[in-house]
Amino acid sequence: MEFIFVMVRQALERIFSGDIDVWTTVWRTLQLAFASTALALVIGLPIAVWLAEASTRARRAGIVVANAGLGLPPVVLGVYLAVAFYPASPLGRLQLTNTLTAMIIAQALLALPIVVAITAAAVAGLPAGLLEQARAFGASRPRRGVLALREARVGVFAAVMAALLSALAEVGAVILVGGNIEGHTNTLASTVLLDLSASDPAGATANVLVLLALVLVVGGALTFVQQRSR
């Protein structure tokens, strides 16, 4: 038990001493989380709105694909992206291997089914005939999409929250495409593996504590905004 107390004390000392490695990793983790979530939203929200007005067959197929994507193991996506970005592959000339850009792409693809599935479910729960009525009044498809997202904003915020929080904590795919290179492509979650492999439990604990704090702060802030939007 004393070992645990000592480890936590050392971890807190590292955090509050302004350890540049810890805070650089925090910044990189936030960059990855917000950039990948934004990319997933840009792609996923229009898809979710389109599904609301698509034919029954297309809507069902889209929802099945999105829901199946929720269970996609990150390591599976990571393996195929790593192969796609490999220097000898057709995409190799883009030189994305072991870069933050590759990590953002991987995390955005993981977040995309979350955004589509949750937003589509929220839009499907809107009052029957809302979008048809808007169409009857001459609203264009983009305006109907904005209307649907505004009316389903609680569900949209839930999608944002789920995508962002998963991006903060994801490890598998980002390690495979980013390489988990210390000081370059490591995140808070992946740095825990580096610390443990280096027999540095205090460092691992410091990163875990900061990650938990980020999740609580970001999740709490988004929940507050979500509740205020009702």
C-alpha positions in Angstrom: 0.0 0.0 0.0 2.9 2.4 0.8 4.2 1.8 -2.7 0.9 3.0 -4.2 1.0 6.2 -2.1 4.6 6.9 -3.0 3.8 6.3 -6.7 0.8 8.7 -6.7 2.8 11.3 -4.8 5.6 11.1 -7.4 3.1 11.3 -10.2 1.5 14.5 -8.7 4.9 16.0 -8.3 5.6 15.5 -12.0 2.3 17.0 -13.0 2.5 20.1 -10.8 6.3 20.7 -11.4 5.5 21.7 -14.9 7.2 18.7 -16.5 7.4 19.8 -20.2 7.1 16.2 -21.5 3.7 15.8 -19.7 2.2 19.0 -20.9 3.6 18.6 -24.5 1.8 15.2 -24.5 -1.4 16.8 -23.2 -1.3 19.4 -26.1 -0.7 16.7 -28.7 -3.5 14.6 -27.2 -5.9 17.5 -27.4 -4.9 18.3 -31.0 -5.6 14.7 -32.0 -8.9 14.5 -30.2 -10.3 17.8 -31.4 -9.0 17.6 -35.0 -10.3 14.0 -35.5 -13.6 14.8 -34.0 -14.1 17.9 -36.1 -13.2 15.8 -39.2 -15.7 13.1 -38.2 -18.4 15.7 -37.7 -17.8 17.4 -41.0 -18.3 14.0 -42.8 -20.7 12.3 -40.4 -23.4 14.9 -39.8 -24.3 15.3 -43.5 -24.5 11.5 -43.8 -26.8 11.2 -40.8 -29.1 13.9 -42.1 -29.1 12.3 -45.6 -30.1 9.0 -44.0 -33.2 10.7 -42.5 -34.5 11.5 -46.0 -33.2 8.5 -47.9 -35.3 5.6 -49.0 -36.1 3.0 -46.5 -33.7 0.5 -47.9 -30.8 3.0 -48.1 -31.6 4.2 -44.6 -31.6 0.8 -43.1 -28.4 -0.2 -44.9 -26.7 3.0 -43.7 -27.7 2.5 -40.1 -26.6 -1.1 -40.2 -23.2 -0.1 -41.5 -22.9 2.7 -38.9 -23.9 0.5 -36.0 -21.5 -2.3 -37.2 -18.8 0.3 -37.2 -19.3 1.0 -33.5 -17.9 -2.5 -32.9 -14.9 -2.2 -35.2 -11.8 -3.0 -33.2 -9.4 0.0 -33.5 -6.5 -2.4 -34.0 -8.1 -3.7 -37.2 -8.5 -0.3 -38.7 -4.9 0.6 -37.5 -3.4 -2.4 -39.3 -5.0 -1.6 -42.6 -4.2 2.1 -42.4 -0.6 1.3 -41.5 -0.4 -0.9 -44.6 -2.0 1.7 -46.7 0.4 4.4 -45.5 3.5 2.1 -45.8 6.2 3.7 -48.0 5.9 0.9 -50.6 2.1 1.3 -51.0 0.3 3.6 -53.5 -0.3 6.2 -50.7 3.3 5.9 -49.5 4.4 9.0 -51.4 2.2 11.0 -49.0 4.7 10.1 -46.2 2.0 9.8 -43.6 3.6 6.9 -41.6 4.3 7.9 -38.0 2.8 11.3 -38.3 0.0 13.2 -36.4 -1.9 13.5 -39.6 -2.1 9.7 -39.9 -3.3 9.5 -36.3 -6.0 12.1 -37.0 -7.2 10.2 -40.0 -7.4 6.9 -38.1 -9.2 8.5 -35.1 -11.6 10.3 -37.4 -12.5 7.0 -39.1 -13.1 5.4 -35.7 -15.3 8.4 -34.6 -17.3 8.5 -37.9 -19.7 5.6 -37.0 -20.2 7.1 -33.6 -21.3 10.4 -35.1 -23.5 8.9 -37.8 -25.2 6.3 -35.6 -26.0 8.6 -32.7 -27.0 11.6 -34.8 -29.1 9.4 -37.2 -31.0 8.0 -34.1 -31.5 11.5 -32.8 -32.9 12.8 -36.1 -35.1 9.7 -36.5 -36.7 10.6 -33.1 -37.9 14.0 -34.4 -41.7 14.6 -34.8 -43.0 12.8 -37.8 -43.4 15.0 -40.8 -41.1 17.8 -39.6 -38.7 17.5 -42.6 -41.6 16.9 -45.0 -43.3 20.0 -43.8 -40.1 22.0 -44.3 -39.8 20.7 -47.8 -43.4 21.6 -48.5 -42.5 25.2 -47.5 -39.7 25.2 -50.0 -36.7 24.7 -47.7 -33.7 23.4 -49.6 -31.9 20.2 -48.5 -29.1 22.1 -46.7 -31.7 24.2 -44.8 -33.6 21.0 -43.9 -30.4 19.5 -42.7 -29.7 22.5 -40.5 -33.2 22.3 -39.1 -32.9 18.6 -38.3 -29.6 19.1 -36.5 -30.9 22.1 -34.6 -34.0 20.2 -33.4 -31.9 17.1 -32.6 -29.2 19.1 -30.9 -29.3 17.1 -27.7 -28.5 13.9 -29.6 -25.9 15.8 -31.7 -24.1 16.9 -28.5 -24.2 13.3 -27.4 -22.5 12.3 -30.6 -19.8 15.0 -30.2 -19.2 13.9 -26.6 -18.9 10.3 -27.4 -16.5 10.9 -30.4 -14.3 13.4 -28.5 -14.0 11.3 -25.3 -13.2 8.2 -27.3 -10.5 10.1 -29.2 -8.9 11.2 -25.9 -8.5 7.6 -24.7 -8.0 5.6 -27.9 -4.7 3.6 -28.2 -4.7 0.8 -30.7 -5.1 2.5 -34.1 -3.1 5.6 -33.2 -0.1 3.5 -32.1 -0.1 1.4 -35.3 -0.2 4.4 -37.6 1.7 6.9 -35.4 4.4 4.6 -34.0 4.0 5.9 -30.4 7.3 7.8 -30.8 8.1 9.6 -27.6 8.0 13.4 -28.1 6.6 13.1 -31.6 3.5 10.9 -31.9 2.8 9.7 -28.4 -0.5 10.6 -26.6 -1.4 10.5 -22.9 -2.9 7.0 -23.3 -0.1 5.6 -25.4 2.6 7.1 -23.2 1.4 4.9 -20.4 2.7 2.0 -22.4 6.0 3.7 -22.9 6.3 4.4 -19.2 5.4 0.9 -18.1 7.8 -0.6 -20.6 10.5 1.6 -19.1 9.6 0.5 -15.6 8.4 4.0 -14.7 5.0 3.5 -12.8 5.1 7.0 -11.5 5.2 8.4 -15.1 2.4 6.1 -16.1 0.3 7.2 -13.2 0.9 10.9 -14.0 -0.3 10.4 -17.5 -3.3 8.4 -16.3 -4.3 11.1 -13.8 -4.0 13.9 -16.4 -6.0 11.8 -18.9 -8.8 11.2 -16.3 -8.8 14.9 -15.5 -9.2 15.8 -19.2 -12.0 13.3 -19.7 -13.9 14.7 -16.6 -13.4 18.3 -17.7 -14.2 17.9 -21.3 -17.1 15.5 -20.5 -18.5 17.9 -17.9 -18.2 20.9 -20.1 -20.0 19.2 -23.0 -22.7 17.8 -20.7 -23.3 21.4 -19.3 -23.7 22.7 -22.8 -25.9 19.8 -23.8 -28.2 20.4 -20.8 -28.4 24.2 -21.5 -29.4 23.5 -25.1 -32.6 21.7 -24.2 
